[in-house]
Each structure stands twice: as C-alpha cells, then as structure tokens.
Amino acid sequence: MPTITVRFFAAARDAFGARETRLSAGTVDDLVDTLAEAADEQATTVLSRSSFLVNSVAATDRGAALSEGDTVDVLPPFAGG
C-alpha cells in the first residue's frame, strides 16, 4: 500500500493531537479505518463527520485508489457565519 501524508485541520487536529501524520492506506476508506482503529471516541466522531481532500481535490469516491506521496486532508465541519 502507498504511504501518504494525512493533514488534520481544526477539530480533527485537536482530536488526533497532531497537524499531520504519515501512514499506509490504499483508499480514503482504508485511511479512515486505519485512523479509527487507534482513535478515541472523540476522534472517531470527528472522522465520521469529516470530508476529505486528496491532493486538494474533494474525495467524492472514497474507494478510489491512493498513490504513493498523496496528501489527504481531514476537514471536519467548520462553524462560522
């Protein structure tokens, strides 16, 4: 499986306690599963509500293959108005 960079924003950064990490994942769904395995309840909740960007493009097909060196952004819902 390819090694990718995962960047966390806002509540995801708080929940995972990091700005970014590197891990192996074949798809965004694989990535979510991998992150959820080691996550606490708060982080799992954030993941379930987040959207994802792959190389700055919305991941509309979370089953699409990731490639070595891709960057996936975890974007929780943002408050504001």
C-alpha positions as CSV (number, residue, x, y, z in Angstrom):
1,M,0.0,0.0,0.0
2,P,1.2,3.5,-0.7
3,T,2.5,5.8,2.1
4,I,0.5,9.0,2.2
5,T,0.6,12.2,4.3
6,V,-2.6,12.9,6.3
7,R,-3.1,16.5,7.4
8,F,-5.6,17.3,10.2
9,F,-7.5,20.6,10.4
10,A,-9.5,22.3,13.2
11,A,-11.3,19.8,15.4
12,A,-9.5,16.9,13.7
13,R,-6.2,18.4,14.7
14,D,-7.4,18.7,18.3
15,A,-8.9,15.2,18.3
16,F,-5.8,13.5,16.9
17,G,-3.3,15.7,18.7
18,A,-1.2,16.3,15.5
19,R,-1.1,18.5,12.5
20,E,-0.1,15.6,10.2
21,T,1.0,12.0,10.1
22,R,2.2,9.6,7.5
23,L,0.7,6.1,7.1
24,S,-0.1,3.4,4.5
25,A,-3.6,3.3,3.0
26,G,-4.9,2.1,-0.3
27,T,-8.1,4.3,-0.3
28,V,-9.7,7.1,1.7
29,D,-11.9,4.4,3.3
30,D,-8.8,2.4,4.3
31,L,-7.4,5.6,5.7
32,V,-10.5,6.3,7.8
33,D,-10.5,2.6,9.1
34,T,-6.8,2.8,10.0
35,L,-7.2,6.1,11.8
36,A,-10.4,4.9,13.6
37,E,-8.6,1.7,14.9
38,A,-6.3,3.7,17.2
39,A,-8.7,6.6,17.9
40,D,-10.6,7.5,20.9
41,E,-14.4,8.3,20.8
42,Q,-13.9,12.0,20.1
43,A,-11.6,11.3,17.2
44,T,-13.9,8.7,15.8
45,T,-16.8,11.1,15.9
46,V,-14.7,13.8,14.1
47,L,-13.8,11.3,11.4
48,S,-17.4,10.3,10.9
49,R,-18.4,13.9,10.3
50,S,-15.4,15.0,8.2
51,S,-14.9,15.5,4.5
52,F,-11.6,14.6,2.8
53,L,-9.5,16.2,0.1
54,V,-6.9,14.2,-1.9
55,N,-4.2,16.4,-3.2
56,S,-6.6,19.4,-2.7
57,V,-9.5,17.8,-4.6
58,A,-12.7,16.7,-2.8
59,A,-12.7,12.9,-2.4
60,T,-16.1,12.1,-3.8
61,D,-15.2,8.4,-4.3
62,R,-13.7,7.3,-1.0
63,G,-12.9,3.9,-2.6
64,A,-10.6,5.4,-5.3
65,A,-7.0,4.3,-5.1
66,L,-4.5,6.5,-3.4
67,S,-0.9,6.8,-4.8
68,E,2.5,7.0,-3.1
69,G,3.1,10.5,-1.9
70,D,-0.6,11.6,-2.0
71,T,-1.8,14.1,0.7
72,V,-5.2,13.6,2.3
73,D,-6.7,16.5,4.3
74,V,-9.2,15.7,7.0
75,L,-11.7,18.5,7.2
76,P,-14.3,18.5,10.0
77,P,-17.4,20.7,9.7
78,F,-16.4,24.3,10.3
79,A,-18.5,26.7,12.3
80,G,-19.0,30.3,11.2
81,G,-21.3,32.6,9.6
